[in-house]
Amino acid sequence: MATRVIPPRILKNLRYNTTTKPLNSSHPSLSPAIAPPSLFDRPPSPAADAPPTAAAAALNLEDAERLFASVATSRLLRSSAVLHATAVEPMVDLGMWVMKSRVFQTGVLRDLVMASTRKTFYEHFCAGEDAATAGRSIRALTDAGLRGMLVYGVEDAHDNEGCDRNLNGFLHTVDVSKSLPPSSVSFVIVKITAICSMALLERVSDLLRWQQKDPSFILPWKQDSLPIFAESSPLYHTQKRPEPLNPEEENDLQLANQRLLELCQKCVEANMPLLIDAEHTRVQPAIDSFTYSSSIMHNKDDNPIVFGTIQTYLKDAKERLLLTAKAAEKMGIPMGFKLVRGAYMSTESKLAESLGYASPVHNTIQDTHNCFNDCSSFLLEKIANGPGSVVLATHNIESGKLAAAKAHELGVGKVNHKLEFAQLYGMSEALSFGLSNAGFRVSKCMPFGPVEMLMPYLLRRAEENRGLLAASGFDRQLMRKELGRRLKVAVF
């Protein structure tokens, strides 16, 4: 069968026929290094900022024309192509092998791999090469009725010099967020592993786990916190009594606390919420300790600045959440939580198996769905009747529908600054636009940084989210439908 070539004049006119307006130009331009193509080039629907009504409470995820009204055809074509490619596991395996292979780490081959990655996966899943460039992506996102969570894309630091360098990157991110249109940035996200070495986080987590086993075990450096463990929490990582921190480790821990304190104070001054990302269970106890001690210090009145992350694919997630929320309420601390399913399933299962224990991850995907939905319902009821805020980070259509209906039932949509839905940049676009059209605040998680820096992030997205990428069929189907509609409009 012959393939029809679409004339350039038609491709040029493949646009959704609606009134356009220029991007916001009232703020100073942030000169970019390398800017990815604009994600959106249409203004938000008038309904985007309106509170959800009874009619809008039910999400409309079928009207592709309305869902993708703000997406340029060029972006829609590339998104469709990337999502189709990432749904083919052999192609993902090949891409991961190429990006990891030493053969492609130097010379011309390296340049070729980097250029190919930049023009495909990087530009689809990442916001730009630096914070200023990411700001341009945020502005385009704002015009589409969505918000952005800025993520400085560093991974793990190994020494104090690296931690200090990463801290400066996070502080600069807060400054850039302040320069953007009001409310266009919902959160700045920090990885504790970027400002405290992984080795020290493992040591602190071991000591915290041993204290959970033996409450008489004294930790002189431990700060005020909220419950970190539940009765069902896995403690198998720590098989024997760990040695106390030595003076050098205690000094490094104090430096890490000072870094987080400086970042929190910067966010308080900017009134910019700080979301602390989760990691695997080997180091999560230490991260929760950092998070909850900072929450006690900085979360005041009904304005949580520091948000923690609960990974609901873990069997103990709901029990820990209930304990932490109850303790915070007793202390009068308004808590901010982000709910996610989790991104370290293979890592967790392999570690538990190697130590002779059952995986800490739910046995079935349905158990994970149930845990997420139960925790979501619990937190929505909490913020409807008291202080606190919640971020529901989900790509699952049913979870989105259930949460939207529950929020409407409780009237949370009328005070929607307490509720934020979130999805990864480049993923679940239909759900993002559908929730936004229904009147909810929706953010896209937007990592930024040089391609080389974000390579671990891209590999993690591919490796830990195979099921998510393969399940992107809903978006792919709607994108094909809308592209077909635009083609017909342009041709006929």
N, C-alpha and C positions, 0 to 999 in steps of 0.2 A: 504494500500500500504506500502510495506516495505521501510524503509529508508536506503539508502546506506551510509555506513561509509567510509569516505575518509581516506586512509592510511596516516600515518605521513610522509612517504617519498614523497608522492605527495604534501601535504601541504607545505613541506619544499621547494619544487621546484616551487611553484606557484609564479613566479617572471616574471616581464616583461623582455624579453631577450634583454638586452642592456649592453653596457660596463659600469662598475662601477668604481668609484674612491673613495679614502678615504676622510673622512670629513677633512675640512681645519684644519691643525694642526700647522699652523705657529703662532698662538696666544696662549698665556698661557691658561691652562685649568682653568675653573671656577668650583670649587668643588661644586657639587650639594647637596641639602638636600634630596629631593625626586624628581627624574626626571621622567616625563612621557615618555613613549616610543617614540622614534624618529618618528617624523611625516613623514619624507621623507628619503629615502636612495639612491637617484639617483641624478646625476649631472643635471644641467639645460640643456635644449635644446640649441644648438648654436644660435637659433633665439631669445632666451630670452632677450639678451642684444642688439639686433639689432633694429634700428628704423623701424617703420612700413612702408612697401611698399604698392603700390596700391593693390597688390594681397593679402597682409596680413591685409588690412584695414577691410575687412569683417571677423568677428570673426568665427572661426571654433569651434563650440560647439557640434559637432556630433561625432567626432572621439575620442571615449572613450579611445582607446589604446594610442593615443598621449597625451590626456588630463591628464591621470593618470600614465604616464610613470615613474614619479619620486616617486610614492606612493607605499610603501611596501604592499604586499598582506595582512599581518597581520593588518596593519592600515586600509586598504580598507575594510576588513571584519568588523572590529570594527566600523568604520564610518558608514557603511551600517546598521549595527545593531542598533546603537544609533539613527540615523536619522529615521529609521523605527519605533523605540519605541516612539520617540518624536512626530511623526506624528499621534499617537493614543491619542486623547484627554483624555479619561478615565485614561490612563496610566500616562499622565502628571499630571492630577488632583491628582491621588494617590501619585505620587512622591512628589508633592508640599505639600500635607497633611502630609506625613511622615516627610519631612524636617522641617515643621513648628510646628509639634505636640510637646507638652511639654513631652509627654510620651517618646519620643526618644531623649531627651536632656541630659540624665544622664545615667551612668552605661554602662552595656553591650550592651543595645539596641542602645545607642548613638554611641559606637564604631563600631557596625555593620553598622549603617546608614552611618557613615563617611567613612568606608572602601568601602562600596558599591558605594557611590557617587564618591569617588576618582577614582575607577577603571572604572567608566562609564562616567558620564557627565563631571566630573572635568577634566579627562585626555583628553576628546574630545574637550572641549571648553576653557581650560585654559592651560597656558604655563609652569607652574611649581610652586613649593612652595616658591621660593624666586627669587631675580633678577639674581643671578648667574645661577640657574637652568634654568630660562627663557632664559638666554644667550645661553645655549645648544640648546634649541628649535629654537632660532633665527638662529644659525649656520646651523642647518638642513634645515630650511626654505630657507636660502640663497642658499644652494646647489640645491634647486629645482627652483631657478630663481625668488623667491619672497622675499619680505622684511617684516619687523615686526614693528608694533607700540606697544611699551611697555606701559602697563597700570598697575601701582601699584594699586592692587584691593581693596583699602579701600573705604568705602562709606562715611557716614556722620560723622563729628566730633561734639562734644557737648560742648567742653570747650577749652581753650587756650592750655592746656597741650596736649590734643589729637591732636589739630591742629599742634602743634610744632613737635609732634612725627610723624605725617603723612608727614610733610614737609621734615623731614630727610629721610623718605622712598623715596620721589620723587627725592631728591637730589642724593641719592644713585643710583637710577635708571639711572640718567644722567651719573654718573660715570661708571656704568656697560655698558651703551650704547657706551661710548667712547672706552671701551676695546675690543669691538667686531669688526669684519671685517668692513672696511670702507663702508658706505652706506647700511649696512645690517639692521640698524635701521633707519626708515624714520622719526619717531616722538616719543616723549615722551608725554603721555596724562595725563592731570591733571583734577581732579574734584574739582572745587572751594569749594564745600560742604565739602571737606576733610580738607581744610585749613581755612575755615571760617564757623562758626556755622550756621545751618539752620535757627535758630531763628533770627540771625542778618541779614541774607540774606533776610528773609521775611520783616523785618523792613525797610531795605534799599530799597527794591523793592516797598513797600507801599509808601515811601516818593518820590521815583522817579515817580511813577504813579501819585501821587497827584500834583507834579510839572508839569507833562504833562497836567493835567486838569487845573491847575492854574499857569501859568508861573511866577507870582509874588512871588510864594512860594520859599523862599531862602533856599538853602542847602549849608551851609558853608564848609562842608567836601567834596563836590563833586569835582572830578578831571576832567581835560579836557577829552572829550570823543567824540564819533561819535553818530549819531542818534540812539536811542534805540527803539523808538516807531514810528509807522506810524499812519496815520489817522484811519486805520482799526484795530489797535491793541486793544486787550481787556484790559479794565481798571476796570472791575467789581470787581476784587479782593479787591479793596480799596474803601469801601463804605462811609467812612467819613474821615475828615481831621486827619491825624496821628500826634501824638505827636513827637516833635523833638527828635533826639537821645540824651540820657542822657550822662553825662561824661564817665561813664563806657562803654557804647556802642560805643562812639566815640573812646575811647582808644582801644577797641577790633577791631574796623574797621581799625584803623591805624596799628595794629599788623598784621591783615590780608593782608593789602596792602604791608607791609614789607615782609611778607612771599612770596607773589607772586613776588615781586621785586627781592628777593634773588634767587628764582627759575628761573626767566627770565634771570638774569645776568649769572647764571650758564649755561643756555642754549646758551646764546650769546657766552660765552667763548668756549663752546664745539662745536659751530656752529650746534646745535641740535634743530630743530624746536619743539616748544611746542604747542600742540593742546589742547585747553580748551573745555571740554565736555559741552554739554547742559543739562538742567534739565527741569522740568515742569514750566509752566508759572507763578506760584506763586512766584518763585525766579529768573526766567530768566532775568528780567531787571537788577538786581544787578550783575548777572554773566556777562551780556553784558557790563555793566559799567566797571567791572574789566578788561574784555577782550580788550575793545577798548582803555581805558587809557593806558594799557600796549602796545598795538599795536602802538599807537602814540609815545611812549617812545622808543621802541626797534626795530621797523621795519624800516630799512634804505635801501636806494638804491633800488635794485631789489631783496632783500633778506629778505622776511618776516620771522621772527622768531616766532611770536605769531599768532596763527590761532584761529579763532572763529568758532562756529558751527551754522548753520542755519537748523532748522527743517521744512521741506517743507510740512509736513502734517498740518501745521498751516495756516489758511486763510490769515494771514497778512505777511507771509514769503517773498513773492516776493516783495511786496511794501517796506518792511524793508530793504531787500537786496539792492534794487535799491537806496534807500536813503543813506544807509551807504556807498555803493561803490562810489556814486557821491561825498559825503562829503570827503571821503578819497582821492579821486583823486584831489579834489580842494586843499587839504592840502599837497599833495605830499607824501602821506603815502602808500607804497605798502602793499596791504592787502592779507592775507591768509584766505581762507574760506574752511570749510568742509561742504558739503551738505549731509544731511541724510533725511530720511523720518520722523522718530521720534519714540519714544518708550514709550510714556505716554498717549496713546489714552484713555484708560479707566479712568485714573486719571483725565484727562482734562475734559472729558464729564461729569463725576460725579460731579466735583466741579462746573462747569458752571450750571448744572441742579439744584444743591442745592441752588444756588443763584438766580435762575430764569432767566438764560441767555442761549442763544444758545451756543452750543459747539464751541470753537475756531478752532476745527479740521474740515478739509474739509468734506463736506457732503457725498462724495462718494470716493472710492478708486481711481477711474479714475481721479478725480480732484486732488488728491495727486500726482498721476503719472504725470499729466500734469504740475503741479507746479514744481516738481522735474526736469522734462525735460526742462522746460522753464528757470529755474534758472541755470541749467547746461549749456545750450546753451549760456546764457548771460555771465556767468563767463568764458567760453572757449573763447568767442570773446574778452572779456576784456584782458585775459592774452596773447592772440595771438597778440594783438596790443599795449600792454603796460606792466607795471610791475604787479607783484602779482602772486599768486599760488593758486591752487584749489585741493582739495581732494574730489573725487566723491565716497562717501560711499554708495554703492547700492548692493542689492542682486537680483535686478530685471533684468532679461535677456534683455528685450526690452530697458530699460534705458541704460544698458551697451552697447548694439549695437548702439543706437542712439548717445551716447556720443563718442564712438570710431570713428564712421563715421564722426561726426562733428569735432573732433580733427584732424582727417586725412585731412579733407577738408580745415581746417584752417592752417595746417602745425604745429600744436602744438606738434605732435609726434616727430618732429625734435628737439624740445627743451623740452624733456619730463621731465626735472627736475621741470617744472612748473605744471605738471599734475600727480596726483597719483590716481589710483583707489584703493578702499579698501573694504574688507569684514571681517566679524567676523571670528576668528580662529575656524575652524571646520564647517563653513557654506559656501555654494556656491563655492565649490572647482572647479567645472567645469568652472564657470565664471572667477574665479581667474586665473586658468591655461590658459584659452582661451585668456584672455586679455594679459597675460604675453607672450604667444606664438605669439601674434600679435605685440609685441614690446613695449607694454606700461609697465610702472612701476606699480606694484601691491603690496599692503601691506595687511597683516592680522593683525587685532586688537587682541593683545595677553595679556589678563589680567593674572597677577601672584600674588601669595600669598598663605598662608595656606588655606586648605579646609574650615576651620571655617570662615576665613575672607571673602572668596569668595562665601559663601553660599548665601548672599543677591544678589550677581551678578547672580548666577545660577537661583535663584528663579525669578529674574526680567527677565532673558532671557526666562524662561519658561512662565511666566505670561503675559508679554507684547509682546511676539513674537509668540503667538499661530498660527496666520495666516502664519507667515514666516516658522515656523517649519512644519506645515501641508503642505505648498507649496513646500517643499523640494523634491517633487517627481521627478523633473528633475535630480537632483544629484543622487537620489536613483536609478532611471532607468539606468543612465549611469554607476553607480557603479556595478549594477547587470550585465549589459552587459559586462563590463570589467572583472569581476570575472568569469563569464561564459567562456569568451575567454581564460583566464589564465588556468582555469581548463581543458579545451579542449587541450590546448598546453601541459599541464603537463601529461595528460592521454594518449594522442595520439601522 
